[in-house]
Amino acid sequence: MVRILSVSDSVVIGAAPSVIYAHVSNPALMGRWSPENRGATVRSGGEQAYVGMVFDGRNTRGPVSWTTRCTVTAADPGERFAFRVRAIGRRRPVLPGRIATWEYRFERAAGGGTRVTETWIDDRRAWPDVVANTFDKLATRGHTFAEFQRRNIRTTLENLKKAMEAEVS
C-alpha cells in the first residue's frame, strides 16, 4: 500500500484571522484543542512565534507519552503558522530525524469569519512504505498515520472552533 504523505482539513470559525493565529501560534496553548498534544515549552525565548523558534511539545496517546523538538518554519501573523518536528523521545527529544511538518493557514471566509486549514505532512520520506505502514499500525492501533492524523485534525479544528467562538461571544 502506497503511503499518503499529507492530509488536511478546514473549518470556518467566527473570529478574525489575527485572533485565531495568536492562539494557534502559541505552542503552549495547543494542548487545549489537540487530542494528543498536552502543550509545549518554548526553548528559545520570545512571547510571539517567529521563524526559528524552538519548542518541545508534550504528547500522549493512550498510556504512551513522548516529547518532540520542533522548529517554527513559518510565522506570518493572521496568515500562516508552521513547524517541523525534528526530534522525538520519551522524556526528552533525543532521537533526531525528519518526522513531520504541521501547518495552519488562516483565510478570511466568504460571509465572515476565518477558514482555518490544518495540514500534517509525513516527513519520513526515507522510510520504505512497508516499514512506515507497519510502524504506523503498531503506533496507532491499526491505522496509518494519514488515517490517524485525519481524525486528530478534525478533532483539533472542532475544539478550536468551539474555544474561539466562545471567547469572541
PyMOL commands that set and color helices and strands:
alter all, ss='L'
color gray80, all
select helices_A, chain A and resi 17-24+27-32+129-139+145-168
alter helices_A, ss='H'
color red, helices_A
select strands_A, chain A and resi 6-13+37-42+54-61+64-76+80-89+95-108+114-122
alter strands_A, ss='S'
color yellow, strands_A
deselect
rebuild
show_as cartoon
